[in-house]
């Protein structure tokens, strides 16, 4: 019997950085060993984005985190920011809190970018890596550094984003769908976990600081260096047709530097793992179990 959304467990991981929330779909207690799998979502999503996929994965102990500032997890101190690199420490302490010396990693979008760097820098803790519609971190030419820092400072000087009030979850779903190609039910899963009821209205639980413009991005040369240092087996699925933001040549170059990679194209939108969970789980599940058996 596989994992289903009905048997998910709400979890809290108490780390030195703060309390991380998440969902867990434990493997059936039938005496067999199960593969430990840590899932990390994309920007402004949360652990519930892996609920559809979990229903089709078998023989695995699946934990999906809410990243800091997202879902039910802790918010960073107002004097801190959501720097991309800082998430690596959250992943490391989450594994410690789970008592996992190593595991399989599954990341979507921002989560895939974070986990690709984690796999490069902490290889002993990574059994395999699955990247869903993101082959590593965002990058930009060094020539854009000054302009980006200016935008970041301007953004920080402006007043903090006030939290908007919504009359209902349905209203929040419509906003989310307006900014993505998410179908109604996947959007509902994300919105319900990121919504907080305040008497007469709802607000997002997400930290408004998540919208702050990052002061720096790495160069493509740096991104390729990280990807080239991943030693774990890698499975990547990239949405097709390519989104306007995706540089096909850059994708090919990144695939080429990953030593042990399998790279597939998946028809659908950015959240294809929610829209087509059975199809995606077939590729992801067989890959993870293959790597687990090879150990």
N, C-alpha and C positions, 0 to 999 in steps of 0.2 A: 504493500500500500504506500502511495507516495505522499508527499507533504501537501497539505491544502491550506487555504487561507483560514479555514474554520479552526484548525488546531494550532494557530500561531500563538506565541506567548509574548506578552509585553515584558521587556527586560530593561534593567538599569545597570550600567557598568560604572562603578565608582573609580575614577582614575585620578592621578595627581593633578591633572589639568582641570577636571570638572566631571560632572556626571553625564555620561553619554546614554541616550535612550536608543531603543531599537526594537525589532521584532525577531523572534526566533521560531523556526520551524524544525523541531528536533526530529531526528530519524526514529523510526519505530524501535521500541525496546525488544528486539528479537534475538539479542545476543551477538549479532554480527557487527563488525566494525563499520562505522560510517565516516564518510569524508567530511572534515570540517571546512566550511565555506563561509567566507566573509564577503558580504555585498555592500557596495558603497554607491550611493545615488548621485545624481547630477545637481547642478545649481538650482536652488529653490524647490527641489523635489524633497523626498524623504524616504524612510525605510519602506513605506507602503508601496512604493513604485516597483518593488520586487515581489509583491504578493501574487500577481498572476503567474510569474515565472516559477515561483516556489511550488505551485500546484502540480507542476509537471516534472519535477526533479525528484529522483528516487535515490535512496541509499546515502543521503547527505544530512549533516547537521548544519542547517543554514541560519546564519545570523545576518540581518540587515541593519546597519546603523543609521541613525539620524546624525548627520554631520553637525558639529557645533554651529549654533545659530539657526538650525533647521529643525523642523518637527518638534520633538519634546526634549531635545538635548540642550545642554547649557549654552548660554551666550557668553562670548568673551567680554572681558572688562571693557568699559567705555574708552579706556586709554589704549586699548589694543585694537588691532584690525584683523580682518580675515585674509591674511597673507596666504598665498597658495602653499608655500613650503611648510607653514605651521601645521597643516593638516597631517603631515607625515608623523608627527609626534602623537596625534590623536589615534592614528591607526596602530602605532606601536604600543601605546598604553592600553588600547582596547584589546589587543591580543593578549597582553599580560593579564588583564582583568578576566578574560575568558579562560585563562590557563592553557592557551594554545601556544606551543612552541613554534608551530608552523601550520599553514593552512593553504587552501586554494582561495584565490582572490577573484572577485567578479566586480567590475566597475562600469558604470554608465556615465558618459559625458565627463563632467568634472571628476566624478569618482574614478573613471578610467585613467584620467590624467594623473590623479594623485597616486593611484596604485601602480602605475607604470614606473614612477620615480621610486616608490617604496620597493618594488621588486628589484630595481637596479641597485639600490643602496643597502637593502637588507635581504640578500638572496637566501640566507639560511632559514628564513621564516616563510618563504614562498614556495609552495609545491607546484603551483601552476597559476597562470594569469589569464583572465578573460577580459577583453576590452570591447565594450559595446558602444559603437559610434564615437570613438575618440582614440586616436592612435598617439597617445602621449599628450604633453602639455601644449597650451597655446604658445605661440612665439611671434615675434615681429623683428624686423631689421633693427640693428643698433641705431640707425639713423633716426628712428622714431622715439628714442628714449627721452629726449628733452621735452618734446611735445606731450608725451604721455604723463610725465611728472608734472607738467603745468596743469593738465586737465585734472589730475588727482588732487593737487593743491586747491584748485578752484572748487572742486567738488567738496572737499573737506571744509572750506570756508563757508559754504552755503549752509543754511539751516538744516538740521537733521530732518529726515523724511518722517512726517507724522504718520501714524498708523491709520489707514483708512477704515471706516466702519462700513459693514455690509449687513443688509437686512436678513440675508439667509445664506446657507451653504450654496444654494443654486446660483445666487448672484456671484459668488466667488468662483464657481465652476465656469460660468460664462466668461469671466475675466481671464481665467487661466486658458480656456479654449481659444480666446481671441489672440493670445500670444504664442500658441503652439498648435500643432495638428492633432492634439490629443482627442480621442473619442470621449464620449460623456462618462462612461464608467471608469476608465483609467483616470480621468481628471477628477472624478469624485473621490477615488481612493486617496489621491495626493491631497486634495483640498480638505477632506475630513480630518486627516491627521495634522494638517497645518492650520487648522481653524481653532480659534478659542472663543468661547461664548462669554459675552460680557452683558448679561441681563437682557438688554433690548437689541443688541447687535453682535456681530462676529468680527474678529480681527485675525490677521495672520499671526501665527506664533513666530514666524521668521524674524530674525534680527534685522532692522532697517539698515544696519551697517553693512549687510551683505551687498548692497547696491553700490557701495563706494568704489570708485574707479581705482583699480590697482595702480600703484606708482611705477611698477616695472614688470616687464615680461622678459623671459629669457629669449635669446636668439635661437634661430633654427639650428645653428651649429651646436649649441648647448643641448637642445632637445635631442638631437641625433646622438650625442655622446651618452646621454642617459639611456636611451633606448638600446644603444649598442652594448651597454653593460648588463642588460637583462639576461640572466642565464637560465631562468625557468622556462618551461614550454609555454608558448603564448598562442591563444586563439583570439583573433580579432574579427568582429563583424561590423561592417561599415554600411550605413544606409545608402540605398540607391533608388532613384537617381540622386546623384550628389547634390547636397544643399549648396546654395550660392556661396556660402562661407568656406566650403571645402575646396582646397587646391588639390586636384587629382595628382599632379606631379609630386607634390609634397607627400601625399599619402603613399605613393609608390616608393619614394626615397626612404620613408620611415619604415615601411615594410621590409625593405632590403637590408637594413642594418640590424634587424631583430634576428638573433642567431637561430632560435628554434621556434619559428612562427608559422602558423597557418592562418591565412588571411582570406576571409570570405566576404562577398557582397550580399547584403540582405535587403530585399525589396521592401520598401516601407518608409515611414517617417522616422524622426529622431528617437521616438519612444517605441520602436518596433518590438522591444522586449515586453511591453505591456499590451500592444495591439495584436501581436501574433505570438503569444507566450508558448504555445505547444510546439510550434515550428522552431523557435529560437532555443527552447529547452532541449529539443532533440539534439542539436549541435553542441550546446553547452554541456549538457549532462553526459553525453558519451565522451566528450573530451576530458572532462574532469575525472570520470571514473577510469578512463584509460590511463591517465597520469597517476591516479591513486594506485591502481593495480601494478603499474610499472615500478612503483617504489618497493 
